[in-house]
Amino acid sequence: MRLPFPFLRKSGAGLLAVALFAPSFALAEDTTITDTSRLVTIGGSITEIVYALGKQDSLVARDSTSIYPDDALELPDVGYMRQLSPEGVLSMNPTGIIALEGSGPPEALEVLRKARVPLRLVPETYDRNGIVKKIEAVGAALGIPEEAAALARTVDADIKAAESATADISERVRVLFILSLQGGRVLASGSGTAADGIIRMAGAVNAVEGFQGYKQLTEEALIEAQPDVILMMNRSENLNIAKDELLSHPAIAATPAGQERRFVTMDGAYLLGFGPRTPSAIRDLSTAFYGRKAAR
């Protein structure tokens, strides 16, 4: 797949961008991991949860989207989660694989299944309940359900507290999440996406609706959306060039966000990971949207 921004191709943000936009694959059947001594994690949030549970010593490899914490980067990289090489995964001699929903392609998962490597697939939804269930699922795969339940309760309470900071705000800002701008066409987030989920959790409104996933918007649709804020992932040192490019877009320039130059940028894995760091991401995002009021 061609990436929307050429300079994203080798970056963590670029891999996350593809993960957001790529279609989901059919999943191989789920199996129980009985030996957790040599695990491979597929999916950035899965790896983060393993570290948060203190079980990182069980890891022998991770995928390319697993870029946090920094210690994870010292692990061998088995490739991008949607373009896995089963040979690369099997070369790690894993006793089990914990993979985020949507990992693939299907034929790679089928090879792993036939190799009799236990594979635990973790579903994902972009809300508080989804994060709690994800933590519990990883804990079950690791054989430490009680520790996972404790972490899930802590994260759940923290998310509730973060969301409550914007509960009394009557005028919600309208946010347009832009994944890319290519050939003058804006690729924006509709509903059912990680971007849509985090925008809502931060107490704001997705400025575009009526479609699932990501879609290129016409100039008329951009103007009709009337976003107050444009949200993007941090990409690289070229970010300011990207902003200038967006501001030169006539439809964006005509929106309240363009006229006020209101752009919010955040690390992609932090913003859209839906893992243990999500409560902090909600707080940072709501503060960016609403200022000091949302920081309490």
N, C-alpha and C positions, 0 to 999 in steps of 0.2 A: 504493500500500500504506500502511495506517495504521501509524505507528511505535508500538512498545510503550510508550515513555515520551513523553508530549507534549512535554516540555522538550528532547527530543533532536532535534526535527525539523530545526533549522537548524544543528546542531553537527556537527563532524567525527565525533564518537562516534556520533551518530545515523545518519549516512550509513553508517558502518562496520557498525552494528547491522543495517541493512537489507541490506547486502551479505552479511552472514553468514547471514541468515535467508531471503533471496530464493532462488527456484529458479534453477538454471543454465539458460542458453539454448543452443540449438543455435548453432554457430559457423559463420561464413562461411569459405570456403576460405582457406588461408594463402598469402601471396605473398611474394616477395623484395623487400626494400627496397634499391634501388640508389642512391638519393640521400637522404642523411641530413641534409640542410641545414635542413629544416623538419619537425620531428617533433612528433607529439602522442602523449602517453603516457596510457594508460587503466589505472588500478590503482595504488594507493599504493606497493606494493612495486616495481613497474616503474619509477616515477619515482625512487624511492630508489636503485635500482641504477644508473640513468643518471647520477645525481649522484655516486655512489660511483666510477663509472668515469671521472669527469671530463668527461663529454660533455654537460653541461647547456646549453652554448651552442647545441646543436642543437635545443633545445626551443622551440616556439612556443606551446604550450598543454598543459594537463593536465586531468584530471578532478577531481571534487569530493572524492574519497577521497585524493587526493595532497596531503597536508598537511605532509609532511616531506621535506626540510629547510624551514626558514622561507622561504628564497629562492624555493622552488617556489610559494609563495602569491602571488608577484608576477606569475606567468604567468596569462594568460587561462584561465578555467574553462569547459570545454565541457559541464559537467553531470555528473550522477551516472552512474557506469559502467554501470548496468543500465537506465538510462533516457536513453540518448544521443539527442541530436537530430543527425541527419546534417548538417542545414543548418549548425548551430553548428560542427561539426567542419570541414566543408568551407570555412567562412568564414575559417578560419585558413590556407587555401591550403597544406595540408600536402603534403610529398613522401613521407610515410610515417606509419603509425600502428602503435604497439606497444601491444597490448592484452592484459590479463590474461584468462585463461580465464573464461568466464561473463559477459563484457561483452555488452551488447545494448541493446535487444531485437533479435531476428533480422532484422526488417525494416530496422532502422537499419544493421546491418552489410551487408545486401544492397544498400542504396542506396550505401554507401561502396564496395562491390565494383564495382558498375556504373559508379561514377564513376571507376573505374580508379585509385583511391588504394591503393598497396601497403599491405597489412594483415598484420602479423605477430602471430599469436596465441600466447601463452605459457602452457603448461599449469602447473598448480599442484597439488602434494601437500603435506600438512602434516607434513613430516619433513625431516631433514638433506639427504637425497638430492634432495628436491624443490627445496630452496633452491639447491643447487649447479646443478641443471639449469636453473633459472629464470635464474640469473646468466649461465650459458653461452648460453642462448637470447637474452637481451637483448644480450649481446656480439656474437652472430652477426648479429642484426638491425642493430646499429650498425656492423658491419664491422670489429670489433676483437676477434676471438676470442682472441688471445693475452693481451691485457689482461684479458679476462673470465675466462680460465682461471686467471690469477694471482690475481685477486680471489676466485674460487671456491675455490681451494686454501686461501687465507687464512681465509675464512669457514668452510670445512669443518673445518679444524684447530681453529679457535676454538670451534666447536660441540662437537666431540669433547671438547675440554678442559673446556668448561662442563658437559657431560653426565657426565663422569668424576667430577665433584665429589660426585655423589650415588650413585656406583656401589656403595659399601660400606654404604649405609643399608639396614638389614634391615626396619624398620617404616616402610612408606610411608604418607604421609598421604593421606587420601581427600578429594578436592577436588570441590566442586560449582560449576560455572560457571553463573551466572545472567545471562541476557541481559536479562530484564525480569520485572517483577511487575505484573500487570494484573488487576484484579478478584479479587485473592486467589489468582491462578493463577501459578505460577512457570514461566517458560519457560527450560529448562535444556539444556545441551549433551550430546548423546550422542556416539557415535563418528563418525569421518569428518569432523570439524570442525576448524577452526583451534584452538579452545579445547582440544579433546581432544588435539591434537598437542602444543601447548605444555605442557600439564599433564604429559604423559608425558616430554617432553624435559627437564623440570625435576625428574624423578625421583619424581613423585607418581602417584596412581591416580585416574582419573575415577570419581567416586562413583556415577554412573549408567551403565548399560549396557543392551544389548538392543535399541537402536534407533539408527538413523542420523540425523544432523542434530540439529535442535532440536525439543523437544517440551514441551508443558505437562504438568507432573507433578501427580498427585493428592497429597493430604496423606499418604496411606498410602505412596506411592512415595518422598516426601521423607523420611519417618521411616525407611523401610527403607534408604534410601541411606546414612544415618549419616555425613554428611560431617564431617571434622575441620576443614575450612577452606571458606569460601565465597569464590569469586573473581568479581570484577566489573570492568568497565571503568570508569575515571574518566569521569564524565559532565559534571558542572558543579558550581557552588557548592551545588546541591541534593543533593549526594551524601550528606551526613549525614542528610537527610530520608529518602532511600532506605534507608539502613541502619536507621533507626528503624522504617520501614515493614516491613522484612524481619524485624526482631527482634520485631515485634508479631504476626507470622504464627505461629500456634500450632505448626504442624508444624516450621517452621525453629527456633523457640525450643526445641523438644524434641530437636534434634540436638546432637551434641557441639560443632559449630561455633557454634550459637546459644547454647548454655549457656556456652561460653568466650568468646563474642563475637569469634571469629576470622574477620576479614574481610581479604582482600587486594584492593586496587584498583590498577589500572595503566592508563596511557594505552592506548586501544584499538589505535591504529595501531602502537605500539611492541610491545604484547603479542602481537598477532595478525597482524602484517604479513608474517612469514616472508620476511625480506629480510636485508640486511647487518647490521641491528641485532639480529637474533635471538640471537646468542651472549650479548650483554649482557642481553637480556630473560630468557634462561634463567637466568643468574647471579642477577639480581635476584629472580626468582620462586622459585628454589630456596632462596635465602637467606631469603626471606619465609616459606617453608614450614618450613625446618629450622634457621634461625639460622646462627651463625658456622661451623658444621661444613661447610656447603655453599659457603662463600665462598672456599675456598682455591683 
